[in-house]
Amino acid sequence: MKEEYDFSNAKKNPYAGRLKRQITINLDADAVEYFKSLAEQHGIPYQTLINLYLSDCAKNKKVPSITWS
C-alpha cells in the first residue's frame, strides 16, 4: 500500500445525486407483511420492493385517495 495517493485527476461520482437516503418510517404490520410476501414471490428484498413502488408513485405523480371515516 502506498504512503500517499494522488487524487488530482479524480472524477466526481456521477451517481452521487442518486444515492438513497435512510429514514425511519412507521408502517402498518399488514402493509409490511403484504410487501414481504410479494417480495418473497419475486425473490427481492421487501424494502427494495417498497422503494420501487414508492418511486413509481412519485414518477407517475399518483395521488392517494384519502377519506376519513
Secondary structure, 3 states (H helix, E strand, C coil): CCCCCCCCCCCCCCCHHHCCCCCCCCCCHHHHHHHHHHHHHHCCCHHHHHHHHHHHHHHCCCCCCCCCC
